[in-house]
C-alpha cells in the first residue's frame, strides 16, 4: 500500500479514502452514470497519456480536483 499518488501512508486516511471511493462506485452503479452536477464539478485531467503499468492507467495534470492542487502530475489508481 505504498501508492502515494492515491492512498498515502496513514492507515486512517487510507480507510477514509477507500470508503469514499466505495461510495462513489456504489452511486455510479445505482445511477448508471455520473449526474450532470457531478460532471459539472468534476476535476479535469489535462495533458493525459496512457502509461505502462501492470494494468493500464492514465497520467496527466489535474485541474479542479478537490484534494490535489492544480497542474499536479498524477497517475490514476488501479481499478482492480
N, CA, C and O atoms as a Maestro MAE file, in Angstrom:
{
 s_m_m2io_version
 :::
 2.0.0
}

f_m_ct {
 s_m_title
 :::
 protein
 m_atom[320] {
  # First column is atom index #
  i_m_mmod_type
  r_m_x_coord
  r_m_y_coord
  r_m_z_coord
  i_m_residue_number
  s_m_chain_name
  s_m_pdb_residue_name
  s_m_pdb_atom_name
  i_m_atomic_number
  :::
  1 25 0.835 -1.187 0.000 1 A "UNK " " N  " 7
  2 3 0.000 0.000 0.000 1 A "UNK " " CA " 6
  3 2 0.874 1.243 0.000 1 A "UNK " " C  " 6
  4 15 0.703 2.127 0.839 1 A "UNK " " O  " 8
  5 25 1.794 1.310 -0.923 2 A "UNK " " N  " 7
  6 3 2.706 2.441 -0.961 2 A "UNK " " CA " 6
  7 2 2.429 3.359 -2.132 2 A "UNK " " C  " 6
  8 15 3.318 4.102 -2.547 2 A "UNK " " O  " 8
  9 25 1.223 3.330 -2.678 3 A "UNK " " N  " 7
  10 3 0.888 4.188 -3.801 3 A "UNK " " CA " 6
  11 2 0.580 5.590 -3.272 3 A "UNK " " C  " 6
  12 15 -0.575 5.914 -2.995 3 A "UNK " " O  " 8
  13 25 1.608 6.411 -3.135 4 A "UNK " " N  " 7
  14 3 1.444 7.732 -2.537 4 A "UNK " " CA " 6
  15 2 0.615 8.663 -3.408 4 A "UNK " " C  " 6
  16 15 0.129 9.683 -2.918 4 A "UNK " " O  " 8
  17 25 0.441 8.344 -4.679 5 A "UNK " " N  " 7
  18 3 -0.390 9.190 -5.526 5 A "UNK " " CA " 6
  19 2 -1.862 9.019 -5.210 5 A "UNK " " C  " 6
  20 15 -2.667 9.888 -5.546 5 A "UNK " " O  " 8
  21 25 -2.230 7.929 -4.577 6 A "UNK " " N  " 7
  22 3 -3.654 7.697 -4.336 6 A "UNK " " CA " 6
  23 2 -3.986 7.557 -2.858 6 A "UNK " " C  " 6
  24 15 -4.755 8.355 -2.322 6 A "UNK " " O  " 8
  25 25 -3.428 6.571 -2.198 7 A "UNK " " N  " 7
  26 3 -3.871 6.280 -0.848 7 A "UNK " " CA " 6
  27 2 -3.009 6.866 0.253 7 A "UNK " " C  " 6
  28 15 -3.531 7.171 1.326 7 A "UNK " " O  " 8
  29 25 -1.734 7.037 0.042 8 A "UNK " " N  " 7
  30 3 -0.877 7.588 1.070 8 A "UNK " " CA " 6
  31 2 -0.383 6.527 2.040 8 A "UNK " " C  " 6
  32 15 -0.416 5.334 1.737 8 A "UNK " " O  " 8
  33 25 0.081 6.968 3.218 9 A "UNK " " N  " 7
  34 3 0.692 6.063 4.188 9 A "UNK " " CA " 6
  35 2 -0.078 5.991 5.506 9 A "UNK " " C  " 6
  36 15 0.143 5.073 6.295 9 A "UNK " " O  " 8
  37 25 -0.963 6.928 5.753 10 A "UNK " " N  " 7
  38 3 -1.709 6.974 7.001 10 A "UNK " " CA " 6
  39 2 -2.887 6.000 6.935 10 A "UNK " " C  " 6
  40 15 -3.782 6.188 6.111 10 A "UNK " " O  " 8
  41 25 -2.913 4.961 7.784 11 A "UNK " " N  " 7
  42 3 -3.998 3.974 7.710 11 A "UNK " " CA " 6
  43 2 -5.392 4.567 7.869 11 A "UNK " " C  " 6
  44 15 -6.324 4.124 7.199 11 A "UNK " " O  " 8
  45 25 -5.554 5.552 8.733 12 A "UNK " " N  " 7
  46 3 -6.859 6.182 8.917 12 A "UNK " " CA " 6
  47 2 -7.287 6.890 7.634 12 A "UNK " " C  " 6
  48 15 -8.449 6.808 7.238 12 A "UNK " " O  " 8
  49 25 -6.362 7.577 6.991 13 A "UNK " " N  " 7
  50 3 -6.657 8.270 5.733 13 A "UNK " " CA " 6
  51 2 -6.930 7.272 4.609 13 A "UNK " " C  " 6
  52 15 -7.799 7.511 3.771 13 A "UNK " " O  " 8
  53 25 -6.204 6.164 4.582 14 A "UNK " " N  " 7
  54 3 -6.448 5.128 3.581 14 A "UNK " " CA " 6
  55 2 -7.871 4.598 3.712 14 A "UNK " " C  " 6
  56 15 -8.573 4.449 2.711 14 A "UNK " " O  " 8
  57 25 -8.298 4.316 4.932 15 A "UNK " " N  " 7
  58 3 -9.661 3.820 5.161 15 A "UNK " " CA " 6
  59 2 -10.692 4.857 4.731 15 A "UNK " " C  " 6
  60 15 -11.673 4.517 4.071 15 A "UNK " " O  " 8
  61 25 -10.478 6.120 5.098 16 A "UNK " " N  " 7
  62 3 -11.413 7.183 4.731 16 A "UNK " " CA " 6
  63 2 -11.549 7.292 3.217 16 A "UNK " " C  " 6
  64 15 -12.661 7.359 2.693 16 A "UNK " " O  " 8
  65 25 -10.424 7.309 2.518 17 A "UNK " " N  " 7
  66 3 -10.453 7.453 1.056 17 A "UNK " " CA " 6
  67 2 -11.049 6.225 0.381 17 A "UNK " " C  " 6
  68 15 -11.770 6.349 -0.609 17 A "UNK " " O  " 8
  69 25 -10.753 5.041 0.910 18 A "UNK " " N  " 7
  70 3 -11.318 3.817 0.339 18 A "UNK " " CA " 6
  71 2 -12.843 3.807 0.488 18 A "UNK " " C  " 6
  72 15 -13.554 3.367 -0.415 18 A "UNK " " O  " 8
  73 25 -13.338 4.288 1.623 19 A "UNK " " N  " 7
  74 3 -14.796 4.354 1.825 19 A "UNK " " CA " 6
  75 2 -15.432 5.363 0.877 19 A "UNK " " C  " 6
  76 15 -16.504 5.109 0.326 19 A "UNK " " O  " 8
  77 25 -14.775 6.508 0.685 20 A "UNK " " N  " 7
  78 3 -15.294 7.487 -0.275 20 A "UNK " " CA " 6
  79 2 -15.334 6.901 -1.680 20 A "UNK " " C  " 6
  80 15 -16.301 7.102 -2.414 20 A "UNK " " O  " 8
  81 25 -14.282 6.176 -2.054 21 A "UNK " " N  " 7
  82 3 -14.248 5.540 -3.365 21 A "UNK " " CA " 6
  83 2 -15.370 4.512 -3.493 21 A "UNK " " C  " 6
  84 15 -16.048 4.460 -4.519 21 A "UNK " " O  " 8
  85 25 -15.570 3.695 -2.461 22 A "UNK " " N  " 7
  86 3 -16.646 2.703 -2.490 22 A "UNK " " CA " 6
  87 2 -18.005 3.379 -2.616 22 A "UNK " " C  " 6
  88 15 -18.864 2.897 -3.354 22 A "UNK " " O  " 8
  89 25 -18.214 4.490 -1.907 23 A "UNK " " N  " 7
  90 3 -19.470 5.248 -2.023 23 A "UNK " " CA " 6
  91 2 -19.674 5.758 -3.446 23 A "UNK " " C  " 6
  92 15 -20.778 5.681 -3.985 23 A "UNK " " O  " 8
  93 25 -18.612 6.275 -4.050 24 A "UNK " " N  " 7
  94 3 -18.702 6.767 -5.434 24 A "UNK " " CA " 6
  95 2 -19.061 5.638 -6.398 24 A "UNK " " C  " 6
  96 15 -19.895 5.818 -7.286 24 A "UNK " " O  " 8
  97 25 -18.438 4.489 -6.225 25 A "UNK " " N  " 7
  98 3 -18.717 3.353 -7.095 25 A "UNK " " CA " 6
  99 2 -20.162 2.892 -6.916 25 A "UNK " " C  " 6
  100 15 -20.855 2.616 -7.895 25 A "UNK " " O  " 8
  101 25 -20.613 2.810 -5.672 26 A "UNK " " N  " 7
  102 3 -21.991 2.411 -5.399 26 A "UNK " " CA " 6
  103 2 -22.978 3.375 -6.050 26 A "UNK " " C  " 6
  104 15 -23.986 2.946 -6.612 26 A "UNK " " O  " 8
  105 25 -22.695 4.676 -5.978 27 A "UNK " " N  " 7
  106 3 -23.542 5.698 -6.604 27 A "UNK " " CA " 6
  107 2 -23.592 5.501 -8.121 27 A "UNK " " C  " 6
  108 15 -24.663 5.572 -8.722 27 A "UNK " " O  " 8
  109 25 -22.440 5.255 -8.735 28 A "UNK " " N  " 7
  110 3 -22.400 5.054 -10.182 28 A "UNK " " CA " 6
  111 2 -23.172 3.802 -10.592 28 A "UNK " " C  " 6
  112 15 -23.861 3.809 -11.613 28 A "UNK " " O  " 8
  113 25 -23.066 2.734 -9.815 29 A "UNK " " N  " 7
  114 3 -23.807 1.505 -10.123 29 A "UNK " " CA " 6
  115 2 -25.309 1.770 -10.032 29 A "UNK " " C  " 6
  116 15 -26.070 1.312 -10.885 29 A "UNK " " O  " 8
  117 25 -25.739 2.500 -9.014 30 A "UNK " " N  " 7
  118 3 -27.164 2.777 -8.826 30 A "UNK " " CA " 6
  119 2 -27.712 3.718 -9.891 30 A "UNK " " C  " 6
  120 15 -28.827 3.525 -10.375 30 A "UNK " " O  " 8
  121 25 -26.942 4.729 -10.257 31 A "UNK " " N  " 7
  122 3 -27.413 5.757 -11.190 31 A "UNK " " CA " 6
  123 2 -27.108 5.413 -12.648 31 A "UNK " " C  " 6
  124 15 -27.783 5.908 -13.550 31 A "UNK " " O  " 8
  125 25 -26.113 4.584 -12.886 32 A "UNK " " N  " 7
  126 3 -25.762 4.216 -14.249 32 A "UNK " " CA " 6
  127 2 -24.805 5.172 -14.933 32 A "UNK " " C  " 6
  128 15 -24.191 4.810 -15.936 32 A "UNK " " O  " 8
  129 25 -24.665 6.370 -14.421 33 A "UNK " " N  " 7
  130 3 -23.733 7.353 -14.970 33 A "UNK " " CA " 6
  131 2 -23.623 8.505 -13.977 33 A "UNK " " C  " 6
  132 15 -24.500 8.671 -13.129 33 A "UNK " " O  " 8
  133 25 -22.557 9.307 -14.069 34 A "UNK " " N  " 7
  134 3 -22.470 10.481 -13.182 34 A "UNK " " CA " 6
  135 2 -23.598 11.462 -13.489 34 A "UNK " " C  " 6
  136 15 -24.025 11.588 -14.637 34 A "UNK " " O  " 8
  137 25 -24.072 12.147 -12.469 35 A "UNK " " N  " 7
  138 3 -25.108 13.160 -12.676 35 A "UNK " " CA " 6
  139 2 -24.519 14.363 -13.415 35 A "UNK " " C  " 6
  140 15 -23.301 14.540 -13.452 35 A "UNK " " O  " 8
  141 25 -25.375 15.172 -13.992 36 A "UNK " " N  " 7
  142 3 -24.903 16.391 -14.653 36 A "UNK " " CA " 6
  143 2 -24.160 17.287 -13.667 36 A "UNK " " C  " 6
  144 15 -23.169 17.923 -14.028 36 A "UNK " " O  " 8
  145 25 -24.638 17.339 -12.417 37 A "UNK " " N  " 7
  146 3 -23.958 18.134 -11.395 37 A "UNK " " CA " 6
  147 2 -22.569 17.577 -11.107 37 A "UNK " " C  " 6
  148 15 -21.602 18.330 -10.995 37 A "UNK " " O  " 8
  149 25 -22.472 16.223 -10.984 38 A "UNK " " N  " 7
  150 3 -21.165 15.601 -10.758 38 A "UNK " " CA " 6
  151 2 -20.212 15.933 -11.897 38 A "UNK " " C  " 6
  152 15 -19.057 16.287 -11.661 38 A "UNK " " O  " 8
  153 25 -20.690 15.820 -13.126 39 A "UNK " " N  " 7
  154 3 -19.839 16.109 -14.278 39 A "UNK " " CA " 6
  155 2 -19.452 17.581 -14.330 39 A "UNK " " C  " 6
  156 15 -18.335 17.917 -14.723 39 A "UNK " " O  " 8
  157 25 -20.369 18.458 -13.937 40 A "UNK " " N  " 7
  158 3 -20.096 19.890 -13.970 40 A "UNK " " CA " 6
  159 2 -19.059 20.334 -12.962 40 A "UNK " " C  " 6
  160 15 -18.394 21.351 -13.159 40 A "UNK " " O  " 8
  161 25 -18.914 19.579 -11.880 41 A "UNK " " N  " 7
  162 3 -17.946 19.949 -10.834 41 A "UNK " " CA " 6
  163 2 -16.761 18.989 -10.774 41 A "UNK " " C  " 6
  164 15 -15.934 19.087 -9.867 41 A "UNK " " O  " 8
  165 25 -16.670 18.077 -11.715 42 A "UNK " " N  " 7
  166 3 -15.592 17.072 -11.702 42 A "UNK " " CA " 6
  167 2 -14.247 17.702 -12.038 42 A "UNK " " C  " 6
  168 15 -14.183 18.636 -12.838 42 A "UNK " " O  " 8
  169 25 -13.173 17.199 -11.434 43 A "UNK " " N  " 7
  170 3 -11.839 17.669 -11.813 43 A "UNK " " CA " 6
  171 2 -11.530 17.258 -13.247 43 A "UNK " " C  " 6
  172 15 -12.139 16.332 -13.782 43 A "UNK " " O  " 8
  173 25 -10.606 17.936 -13.847 44 A "UNK " " N  " 7
  174 3 -10.212 17.689 -15.236 44 A "UNK " " CA " 6
  175 2 -8.789 17.158 -15.251 44 A "UNK " " C  " 6
  176 15 -7.928 17.649 -14.520 44 A "UNK " " O  " 8
  177 25 -8.546 16.162 -16.079 45 A "UNK " " N  " 7
  178 3 -7.202 15.634 -16.276 45 A "UNK " " CA " 6
  179 2 -6.724 16.107 -17.635 45 A "UNK " " C  " 6
  180 15 -7.175 15.613 -18.668 45 A "UNK " " O  " 8
  181 25 -5.799 17.077 -17.632 46 A "UNK " " N  " 7
  182 3 -5.252 17.637 -18.865 46 A "UNK " " CA " 6
  183 2 -3.942 16.955 -19.231 46 A "UNK " " C  " 6
  184 15 -3.279 16.355 -18.384 46 A "UNK " " O  " 8
  185 25 -3.587 17.054 -20.488 47 A "UNK " " N  " 7
  186 3 -2.297 16.558 -20.979 47 A "UNK " " CA " 6
  187 2 -2.072 15.101 -20.581 47 A "UNK " " C  " 6
  188 15 -0.963 14.716 -20.210 47 A "UNK " " O  " 8
  189 25 -3.133 14.291 -20.660 48 A "UNK " " N  " 7
  190 3 -3.035 12.908 -20.216 48 A "UNK " " CA " 6
  191 2 -2.397 12.026 -21.287 48 A "UNK " " C  " 6
  192 15 -2.441 12.321 -22.481 48 A "UNK " " O  " 8
  193 25 -1.813 10.950 -20.819 49 A "UNK " " N  " 7
  194 3 -1.226 9.924 -21.679 49 A "UNK " " CA " 6
  195 2 -1.486 8.572 -21.010 49 A "UNK " " C  " 6
  196 15 -1.684 8.503 -19.797 49 A "UNK " " O  " 8
  197 25 -1.484 7.528 -21.785 50 A "UNK " " N  " 7
  198 3 -1.551 6.182 -21.224 50 A "UNK " " CA " 6
  199 2 -0.128 5.794 -20.849 50 A "UNK " " C  " 6
  200 15 0.794 5.962 -21.647 50 A "UNK " " O  " 8
  201 25 0.053 5.273 -19.637 51 A "UNK " " N  " 7
  202 3 1.374 4.909 -19.158 51 A "UNK " " CA " 6
  203 2 1.438 3.405 -18.915 51 A "UNK " " C  " 6
  204 15 0.417 2.767 -18.660 51 A "UNK " " O  " 8
  205 25 2.634 2.848 -18.994 52 A "UNK " " N  " 7
  206 3 2.827 1.416 -18.777 52 A "UNK " " CA " 6
  207 2 2.862 1.113 -17.287 52 A "UNK " " C  " 6
  208 15 3.652 1.691 -16.540 52 A "UNK " " O  " 8
  209 25 2.018 0.221 -16.875 53 A "UNK " " N  " 7
  210 3 1.971 -0.310 -15.515 53 A "UNK " " CA " 6
  211 2 1.552 -1.761 -15.633 53 A "UNK " " C  " 6
  212 15 1.336 -2.259 -16.738 53 A "UNK " " O  " 8
  213 25 1.437 -2.433 -14.524 54 A "UNK " " N  " 7
  214 3 0.938 -3.797 -14.566 54 A "UNK " " CA " 6
  215 2 -0.457 -3.826 -15.184 54 A "UNK " " C  " 6
  216 15 -0.850 -4.806 -15.817 54 A "UNK " " O  " 8
  217 25 -1.194 -2.737 -14.990 55 A "UNK " " N  " 7
  218 3 -2.514 -2.552 -15.605 55 A "UNK " " CA " 6
  219 2 -2.536 -1.157 -16.229 55 A "UNK " " C  " 6
  220 15 -1.817 -0.269 -15.771 55 A "UNK " " O  " 8
  221 25 -3.349 -0.952 -17.266 56 A "UNK " " N  " 7
  222 3 -3.411 0.375 -17.893 56 A "UNK " " CA " 6
  223 2 -3.865 1.448 -16.910 56 A "UNK " " C  " 6
  224 15 -4.653 1.187 -16.000 56 A "UNK " " O  " 8
  225 25 -3.355 2.649 -17.110 57 A "UNK " " N  " 7
  226 3 -3.720 3.800 -16.285 57 A "UNK " " CA " 6
  227 2 -3.558 5.051 -17.130 57 A "UNK " " C  " 6
  228 15 -2.972 5.012 -18.211 57 A "UNK " " O  " 8
  229 25 -4.077 6.154 -16.632 58 A "UNK " " N  " 7
  230 3 -3.874 7.451 -17.267 58 A "UNK " " CA " 6
  231 2 -2.940 8.277 -16.400 58 A "UNK " " C  " 6
  232 15 -2.967 8.172 -15.174 58 A "UNK " " O  " 8
  233 25 -2.115 9.098 -17.035 59 A "UNK " " N  " 7
  234 3 -1.269 10.046 -16.322 59 A "UNK " " CA " 6
  235 2 -1.527 11.408 -16.936 59 A "UNK " " C  " 6
  236 15 -1.765 11.510 -18.140 59 A "UNK " " O  " 8
  237 25 -1.483 12.453 -16.130 60 A "UNK " " N  " 7
  238 3 -1.707 13.792 -16.648 60 A "UNK " " CA " 6
  239 2 -1.646 14.817 -15.532 60 A "UNK " " C  " 6
  240 15 -1.153 14.531 -14.441 60 A "UNK " " O  " 8
  241 25 -2.149 16.014 -15.810 61 A "UNK " " N  " 7
  242 3 -2.157 17.117 -14.852 61 A "UNK " " CA " 6
  243 2 -3.579 17.363 -14.386 61 A "UNK " " C  " 6
  244 15 -4.505 17.387 -15.197 61 A "UNK " " O  " 8
  245 25 -3.759 17.548 -13.085 62 A "UNK " " N  " 7
  246 3 -5.088 17.772 -12.532 62 A "UNK " " CA " 6
  247 2 -5.490 19.245 -12.622 62 A "UNK " " C  " 6
  248 15 -4.650 20.143 -12.583 62 A "UNK " " O  " 8
  249 25 -6.791 19.461 -12.743 63 A "UNK " " N  " 7
  250 3 -7.385 20.789 -12.633 63 A "UNK " " CA " 6
  251 2 -8.718 20.628 -11.919 63 A "UNK " " C  " 6
  252 15 -9.562 19.846 -12.357 63 A "UNK " " O  " 8
  253 25 -8.916 21.346 -10.841 64 A "UNK " " N  " 7
  254 3 -10.189 21.319 -10.132 64 A "UNK " " CA " 6
  255 2 -10.404 20.108 -9.241 64 A "UNK " " C  " 6
  256 15 -11.536 19.851 -8.830 64 A "UNK " " O  " 8
  257 25 -9.360 19.358 -8.930 65 A "UNK " " N  " 7
  258 3 -9.501 18.198 -8.048 65 A "UNK " " CA " 6
  259 2 -9.737 18.683 -6.624 65 A "UNK " " C  " 6
  260 15 -9.102 19.647 -6.195 65 A "UNK " " O  " 8
  261 25 -10.645 18.033 -5.872 66 A "UNK " " N  " 7
  262 3 -10.950 18.524 -4.521 66 A "UNK " " CA " 6
  263 2 -9.824 18.369 -3.512 66 A "UNK " " C  " 6
  264 15 -9.846 19.030 -2.474 66 A "UNK " " O  " 8
  265 25 -8.837 17.515 -3.781 67 A "UNK " " N  " 7
  266 3 -7.749 17.288 -2.828 67 A "UNK " " CA " 6
  267 2 -6.395 17.696 -3.407 67 A "UNK " " C  " 6
  268 15 -5.566 18.269 -2.701 67 A "UNK " " O  " 8
  269 25 -6.170 17.406 -4.678 68 A "UNK " " N  " 7
  270 3 -4.871 17.655 -5.300 68 A "UNK " " CA " 6
  271 2 -4.808 19.061 -5.884 68 A "UNK " " C  " 6
  272 15 -5.795 19.554 -6.431 68 A "UNK " " O  " 8
  273 25 -3.656 19.703 -5.770 69 A "UNK " " N  " 7
  274 3 -3.527 21.055 -6.310 69 A "UNK " " CA " 6
  275 2 -3.559 21.023 -7.840 69 A "UNK " " C  " 6
  276 15 -3.247 19.998 -8.447 69 A "UNK " " O  " 8
  277 25 -3.932 22.126 -8.453 70 A "UNK " " N  " 7
  278 3 -4.000 22.224 -9.906 70 A "UNK " " CA " 6
  279 2 -2.622 22.048 -10.535 70 A "UNK " " C  " 6
  280 15 -1.601 22.443 -9.972 70 A "UNK " " O  " 8
  281 25 -2.627 21.452 -11.700 71 A "UNK " " N  " 7
  282 3 -1.437 21.236 -12.527 71 A "UNK " " CA " 6
  283 2 -0.426 20.280 -11.883 71 A "UNK " " C  " 6
  284 15 0.765 20.309 -12.193 71 A "UNK " " O  " 8
  285 25 -0.935 19.430 -10.974 72 A "UNK " " N  " 7
  286 3 -0.081 18.426 -10.331 72 A "UNK " " CA " 6
  287 2 -0.075 17.181 -11.204 72 A "UNK " " C  " 6
  288 15 -1.141 16.701 -11.591 72 A "UNK " " O  " 8
  289 25 1.099 16.648 -11.525 73 A "UNK " " N  " 7
  290 3 1.138 15.400 -12.287 73 A "UNK " " CA " 6
  291 2 0.612 14.241 -11.455 73 A "UNK " " C  " 6
  292 15 0.990 14.093 -10.293 73 A "UNK " " O  " 8
  293 25 -0.251 13.420 -12.032 74 A "UNK " " N  " 7
  294 3 -0.791 12.262 -11.326 74 A "UNK " " CA " 6
  295 2 -0.844 11.064 -12.251 74 A "UNK " " C  " 6
  296 15 -0.758 11.200 -13.471 74 A "UNK " " O  " 8
  297 25 -0.984 9.894 -11.662 75 A "UNK " " N  " 7
  298 3 -1.289 8.657 -12.375 75 A "UNK " " CA " 6
  299 2 -2.532 8.083 -11.711 75 A "UNK " " C  " 6
  300 15 -2.594 7.976 -10.486 75 A "UNK " " O  " 8
  301 25 -3.524 7.715 -12.521 76 A "UNK " " N  " 7
  302 3 -4.758 7.195 -11.938 76 A "UNK " " CA " 6
  303 2 -4.501 5.882 -11.221 76 A "UNK " " C  " 6
  304 15 -3.547 5.163 -11.519 76 A "UNK " " O  " 8
  305 25 -5.373 5.589 -10.272 77 A "UNK " " N  " 7
  306 3 -5.217 4.389 -9.460 77 A "UNK " " CA " 6
  307 2 -5.658 3.145 -10.214 77 A "UNK " " C  " 6
  308 15 -6.402 3.224 -11.192 77 A "UNK " " O  " 8
  309 25 -5.193 2.010 -9.750 78 A "UNK " " N  " 7
  310 3 -5.537 0.716 -10.329 78 A "UNK " " CA " 6
  311 2 -6.972 0.370 -9.945 78 A "UNK " " C  " 6
  312 15 -7.294 0.314 -8.758 78 A "UNK " " O  " 8
  313 25 -7.842 0.136 -10.934 79 A "UNK " " N  " 7
  314 3 -9.233 -0.172 -10.605 79 A "UNK " " CA " 6
  315 2 -9.417 -1.565 -10.014 79 A "UNK " " C  " 6
  316 15 -10.480 -1.861 -9.469 79 A "UNK " " O  " 8
  317 25 -8.423 -2.413 -10.106 80 A "UNK " " N  " 7
  318 3 -8.597 -3.790 -9.625 80 A "UNK " " CA " 6
  319 2 -7.874 -3.982 -8.389 80 A "UNK " " C  " 6
  320 15 -7.896 -5.075 -7.824 80 A "UNK " " O  " 8
  :::
 }
 m_bond[319] {
  # First column is bond index #
  i_m_from
  i_m_to
  i_m_order
  :::
  1 1 2 1
  2 2 3 1
  3 3 4 2
  4 3 5 1
  5 5 6 1
  6 6 7 1
  7 7 8 2
  8 7 9 1
  9 9 10 1
  10 10 11 1
  11 11 12 2
  12 11 13 1
  13 13 14 1
  14 14 15 1
  15 15 16 2
  16 15 17 1
  17 17 18 1
  18 18 19 1
  19 19 20 2
  20 19 21 1
  21 21 22 1
  22 22 23 1
  23 23 24 2
  24 23 25 1
  25 25 26 1
  26 26 27 1
  27 27 28 2
  28 27 29 1
  29 29 30 1
  30 30 31 1
  31 31 32 2
  32 31 33 1
  33 33 34 1
  34 34 35 1
  35 35 36 2
  36 35 37 1
  37 37 38 1
  38 38 39 1
  39 39 40 2
  40 39 41 1
  41 41 42 1
  42 42 43 1
  43 43 44 2
  44 43 45 1
  45 45 46 1
  46 46 47 1
  47 47 48 2
  48 47 49 1
  49 49 50 1
  50 50 51 1
  51 51 52 2
  52 51 53 1
  53 53 54 1
  54 54 55 1
  55 55 56 2
  56 55 57 1
  57 57 58 1
  58 58 59 1
  59 59 60 2
  60 59 61 1
  61 61 62 1
  62 62 63 1
  63 63 64 2
  64 63 65 1
  65 65 66 1
  66 66 67 1
  67 67 68 2
  68 67 69 1
  69 69 70 1
  70 70 71 1
  71 71 72 2
  72 71 73 1
  73 73 74 1
  74 74 75 1
  75 75 76 2
  76 75 77 1
  77 77 78 1
  78 78 79 1
  79 79 80 2
  80 79 81 1
  81 81 82 1
  82 82 83 1
  83 83 84 2
  84 83 85 1
  85 85 86 1
  86 86 87 1
  87 87 88 2
  88 87 89 1
  89 89 90 1
  90 90 91 1
  91 91 92 2
  92 91 93 1
  93 93 94 1
  94 94 95 1
  95 95 96 2
  96 95 97 1
  97 97 98 1
  98 98 99 1
  99 99 100 2
  100 99 101 1
  101 101 102 1
  102 102 103 1
  103 103 104 2
  104 103 105 1
  105 105 106 1
  106 106 107 1
  107 107 108 2
  108 107 109 1
  109 109 110 1
  110 110 111 1
  111 111 112 2
  112 111 113 1
  113 113 114 1
  114 114 115 1
  115 115 116 2
  116 115 117 1
  117 117 118 1
  118 118 119 1
  119 119 120 2
  120 119 121 1
  121 121 122 1
  122 122 123 1
  123 123 124 2
  124 123 125 1
  125 125 126 1
  126 126 127 1
  127 127 128 2
  128 127 129 1
  129 129 130 1
  130 130 131 1
  131 131 132 2
  132 131 133 1
  133 133 134 1
  134 134 135 1
  135 135 136 2
  136 135 137 1
  137 137 138 1
  138 138 139 1
  139 139 140 2
  140 139 141 1
  141 141 142 1
  142 142 143 1
  143 143 144 2
  144 143 145 1
  145 145 146 1
  146 146 147 1
  147 147 148 2
  148 147 149 1
  149 149 150 1
  150 150 151 1
  151 151 152 2
  152 151 153 1
  153 153 154 1
  154 154 155 1
  155 155 156 2
  156 155 157 1
  157 157 158 1
  158 158 159 1
  159 159 160 2
  160 159 161 1
  161 161 162 1
  162 162 163 1
  163 163 164 2
  164 163 165 1
  165 165 166 1
  166 166 167 1
  167 167 168 2
  168 167 169 1
  169 169 170 1
  170 170 171 1
  171 171 172 2
  172 171 173 1
  173 173 174 1
  174 174 175 1
  175 175 176 2
  176 175 177 1
  177 177 178 1
  178 178 179 1
  179 179 180 2
  180 179 181 1
  181 181 182 1
  182 182 183 1
  183 183 184 2
  184 183 185 1
  185 185 186 1
  186 186 187 1
  187 187 188 2
  188 187 189 1
  189 189 190 1
  190 190 191 1
  191 191 192 2
  192 191 193 1
  193 193 194 1
  194 194 195 1
  195 195 196 2
  196 195 197 1
  197 197 198 1
  198 198 199 1
  199 199 200 2
  200 199 201 1
  201 201 202 1
  202 202 203 1
  203 203 204 2
  204 203 205 1
  205 205 206 1
  206 206 207 1
  207 207 208 2
  208 207 209 1
  209 209 210 1
  210 210 211 1
  211 211 212 2
  212 211 213 1
  213 213 214 1
  214 214 215 1
  215 215 216 2
  216 215 217 1
  217 217 218 1
  218 218 219 1
  219 219 220 2
  220 219 221 1
  221 221 222 1
  222 222 223 1
  223 223 224 2
  224 223 225 1
  225 225 226 1
  226 226 227 1
  227 227 228 2
  228 227 229 1
  229 229 230 1
  230 230 231 1
  231 231 232 2
  232 231 233 1
  233 233 234 1
  234 234 235 1
  235 235 236 2
  236 235 237 1
  237 237 238 1
  238 238 239 1
  239 239 240 2
  240 239 241 1
  241 241 242 1
  242 242 243 1
  243 243 244 2
  244 243 245 1
  245 245 246 1
  246 246 247 1
  247 247 248 2
  248 247 249 1
  249 249 250 1
  250 250 251 1
  251 251 252 2
  252 251 253 1
  253 253 254 1
  254 254 255 1
  255 255 256 2
  256 255 257 1
  257 257 258 1
  258 258 259 1
  259 259 260 2
  260 259 261 1
  261 261 262 1
  262 262 263 1
  263 263 264 2
  264 263 265 1
  265 265 266 1
  266 266 267 1
  267 267 268 2
  268 267 269 1
  269 269 270 1
  270 270 271 1
  271 271 272 2
  272 271 273 1
  273 273 274 1
  274 274 275 1
  275 275 276 2
  276 275 277 1
  277 277 278 1
  278 278 279 1
  279 279 280 2
  280 279 281 1
  281 281 282 1
  282 282 283 1
  283 283 284 2
  284 283 285 1
  285 285 286 1
  286 286 287 1
  287 287 288 2
  288 287 289 1
  289 289 290 1
  290 290 291 1
  291 291 292 2
  292 291 293 1
  293 293 294 1
  294 294 295 1
  295 295 296 2
  296 295 297 1
  297 297 298 1
  298 298 299 1
  299 299 300 2
  300 299 301 1
  301 301 302 1
  302 302 303 1
  303 303 304 2
  304 303 305 1
  305 305 306 1
  306 306 307 1
  307 307 308 2
  308 307 309 1
  309 309 310 1
  310 310 311 1
  311 311 312 2
  312 311 313 1
  313 313 314 1
  314 314 315 1
  315 315 316 2
  316 315 317 1
  317 317 318 1
  318 318 319 1
  319 319 320 2
  :::
 }
}
